[in-house]
Amino acid sequence: MPLVVLLGFFAWGAVKFLGVRTWIVVLIALFGFWLSDTFVAPAIESGTRSGVDIVNGSHD
């Protein structure tokens, strides 16, 4: 399952069941896109890949 789909389900659940406002979800997504164009992007990518590897159980 792609990470984007998983995050989409999480965002939907947060809006539906936790009462998080939709504009906050949109703001967080836009902030993520903005961060992907900064010097922090390699650290975010590395951390995301490590987290996905741990969840998937693939240790090289």
JOMOZI-V263969 format. One record per residue. N is the residue number from 1. SS is DSSP state (h for helix, s for strand, l for the rest). PHI is phi in whole degrees, -180 to 180 (999 if undefined). D_LAST is the distance of its C-alpha to the last C-alpha in whole Angstrom. Layout:
N:SS:PHI:D_LAST, N:SS:PHI:D_LAST
This chain:
1:l:999:20, 2:l:-63:20, 3:h:-62:20, 4:h:-63:24, 5:h:-65:25, 6:h:-61:24, 7:h:-67:25, 8:h:-64:28, 9:h:-64:29, 10:h:-63:28, 11:h:-65:31, 12:h:-60:33, 13:h:-64:33, 14:h:-65:34, 15:h:-70:37, 16:h:-73:38, 17:h:-105:38, 18:l:-101:37, 19:l:78:40, 20:l:-70:38, 21:l:-72:40, 22:h:-62:39, 23:h:-66:39, 24:h:-70:37, 25:h:-62:34, 26:h:-64:35, 27:h:-62:35, 28:h:-64:32, 29:h:-64:31, 30:h:-65:33, 31:h:-64:32, 32:h:-64:28, 33:h:-63:29, 34:h:-65:31, 35:h:-63:28, 36:l:-68:26, 37:l:-105:28, 38:l:-114:28, 39:l:-69:27, 40:l:-80:25, 41:h:-55:23, 42:h:-60:20, 43:h:-69:19, 44:h:-65:20, 45:h:-63:17, 46:h:-63:14, 47:h:-66:15, 48:h:-66:16, 49:h:-63:12, 50:h:-64:11, 51:h:-65:13, 52:h:-65:13, 53:h:-62:9, 54:h:-67:11, 55:h:-65:13, 56:h:-78:12, 57:l:77:10, 58:l:-102:6, 59:l:-110:4, 60:l:-92:0
